Amino acid sequence: MATTDRQATTLALAHALSAAERGLAVIPLSRTKLPALRSPHRDAPEPVGPPCHGECGRFGHGVYDASTDPLRIRELFAAAPWATGYGIACGLPPHHLIGVDLDTKSGTDSSAALRELALRHLFTIPETVVVLTPSGGRHLWLTGPPDVVVPNSAGRLAPGIDIRGAGGYLVGPGSRTAHGAYAAAPGTAHLAPAVCPPALLRLLLPPPRATHPAATTTTDHGRGLVQFVLTAHAGQRNTRLFWAACRAYENGLGPALLDPLVEAAVHTGLSEREARATIASAARMTGRRA
């Protein structure tokens, strides 16, 4: 490992330990922003029951490895000496962190979109921690109620705005990635994550499940979601499948669209196992069962 990589790992560990002192659970990340430790079950047959979230006692379960315990954090980084960053798990006590990711890569002005939402729904974004990303985007840190599960979403709130909720993570300030470093915006590093405005929180939650959806609407909507997956190109297949599956479960169509979505994903080049795992993840994020 190059000296610069060793320095990046040392700095990432120091920043991760500092975040843990503030009650933020962390995991080591690689330069690709993905969890640095691979799953210990990656070569095992597809499990019959629920997926392992660390019950086996080994590292490599992504955000489920996240901890505020300094000893465990050091053990995680020792097992991943190539880590150059750290992720902060969202949705966990005491902060129940919600990350608002204002992206710039989509070609849209996500900051303007958030301001428009704030004007339309009568809320203001409070002063809070802001993390600047290498691409010019921003991560806003907010906290949610302990009894509310905010799901992850991509572009659902508005184009270019992604939400990191339960089961997701934010790249922590001080992390180095293949595209550059993440840093706290001036004047925000000392702040505590602000409470999410109630009007914004309502927008982040899935819509109520329809009790008696019209058959025609259900059919048309389901067909549209399957077509959305079928038109995915390489590099967006998993993202489109996850988005479509989330919409399906939010609208009560998950069980009916499970096989059609899997078939569509396989048609685009994903394996059936990968497709089913992605759909199961979407089911968990929306509070349903696959």
Beta strands, then each sheet from edge to edge (+ up, - down):
strand 1: 26-29
strand 2: 85-89
strand 3: 97-102
strand 4: 130-132
strand 5: 138-143
strand 6: 153-158
strand 7: 161-164
strand 8: 169-171
strand 9: 176-177
strand 10: 180-181
strand 11: 183-184
strand 12: 194-195
sheet 1: 1+ 2- 8+
sheet 2: 6+ 7- 3+ 5- 4+ 11-
sheet 3: 6+ 7- 3+ 5- 12-
sheet 4: 9+ 10-
end
